[in-house]
Every structure is written in structure tokens, then in C-alpha cells.
């Protein structure tokens, strides 16, 4: 999937309601897990995390 030019993945784990995510900005790879029963909510949470990371990068360069 793609959000604001950043490719990311969200995948179910063996544990019910746990989703594993990963994205890369530049040379940094971010990974993590989120807990929700709804797949679209897991995707939205990753998109929000990408937004936070992009804002942080923008503040560093400003």
C-alpha cells in the first residue's frame, strides 16, 4: 500500500486481533504491531504513524 509516497505493509499475525506493520522512509525502516479486530483501523493507524514521521522529518529540516 502507499500513503503520501511511502510504501507500507500491514499483515495479520498468528494472534487474533494483532496486526504487524512496516514502512520505510529514506534509509530508516519502522516496524511495529497494533491491536484491533478491524483491518481498516490497523491500516489507518499506520497511515497516522507515517504522517507523524513525515512531520518530524519536516521539522528537522526546517
N, C-alpha and C positions, 0 to 999 in steps of 0.2 A: 504494500500500500504506500501511498505517497501523501504527505501533508506538508505544505509550504516548501516543496522541493526536497524534503527529507524522506528517504525510503525507510519504512519501518515494518516490523512483523509483530503479530500478536498470535499466540498459539495456546491451545488448551494444554494443561498438564495432566498427569495421571490423577491428581487430586481434584475432586469435583469443585467447581467454582473458583479455581485458581488459574490465572492466565499469565503466561510468560511473554514479555515483550523485549524488543531490541530495536535500536536505531543508531545511526552513525551521523555525526556532524563533523566534517573535516576529518581529522585523524582520531577523534575520540569516539569510542563506542560505548553507548549507555545500554545497560540491561537491567531488568527488574521483573517483579511479579506484582500482580494486582488481584484482589479478591472481589469477584462479583459473579452472579449467575447469568448475567446478560452480556452477550458478546459485544453488542454495540457500545455498552458502557465501558467495557475494557478498552475498546478502540478509542473512545473519546478521552479516556484518562491518559492514554499515550499521546494523543494529539495535544492535550493540555501540557504535558511534560515537555514535548518538543517546543511548544510556544515559550515556556519558561526558559528553556536552554537558549533559544534564539534571542530572547530579550536580554539574558545575561551576557551573551556574546556582544550584543549591540551596545550594552553599557560599557563593556571593557574597551571597545574600540572608539567610543565617543570621547 
